[in-house]
Amino acid sequence: MIGIAPTSFNPREGEHRIITAVGSDKKTITLDAPFDYKHFAEIQHYGDDFIDMRAEVGLLSRNVVYRGDPETSGPN
């Protein structure tokens, strides 16, 4: 499952989708349903500056566990 951040001013337009297939080019994915909202993706040019304006996408179907060294970490 992936999470897609909103690109509008409405924070409720974030979405979750399930990846059902990965293309042979390893760059194209197929999702279980179309998006409910438009997600803006473009690089904006402001003078000499470039701002990447694309939605963040996060993998939600894996657990990541951070553990400290038991000898140097506190009990918490």
N, C-alpha and C positions, 0 to 999 in steps of 0.2 A: 504494500500500500504506500502511496506517496501523498504528500500534502503540498498544495500549491498556494502560495501566499497571494493575497489580493494586490492588485496594482492600482486600484481606485482609492478614493478617500473613505470608502466604506470598509471597515475591518471585518465585516461579516461576510465578505465575498471570498474568503478563503475556502478551498475545496479539498476533498479527499477522493482519490481514485485508485483503482487496482490495475496494475500493469498485467495485461493478458498475453502480450507477445513482445518480443524484441526482434527488430529487423536484422537481417544478415550483415548490414553495415555497422551494427552495434551503436547507431546514433538515433534510430527511429523506434519509438515505442507505440504500442496500441493500448488504449485504455478501455475499461469496461463500460464507460458511458461518456457522452460529450460533456463539455464544461457547461455549467449553468450561467457563468458570467464571462465577460470578455477579459482576457489577461493581456495587457499591453507588453510588447517586447520590441524595443528599438534602442539604438545608441543615439543619444541627443548630443548635438554639437553646440557649444556655447563659447564662441571665440576660439581660443586655442585649447579649450577643455572639452573632454569627452566624458559623458556620464552614461553608464550602462543602466538602462531602465527596463530590466526584465524581472519577472517574478522569481522569488526564491522557490526552489523545489526541494523537499526533504524526504528521505526514505524513512517511513514510519514502521516498517515491518521487521526491523532488526533491533535488538537490544544492544546498547552500548553500556558497559559497566566500567566505571573508573574506580580503581583501587589503589590505595597508597601502600607504601612499604610498611608492613606491620611493625617493624623495629623502630621506625622513625615517625609513624603516624600516631596521632592521639587515639583514644578509645572511640571517638565519634567518627 
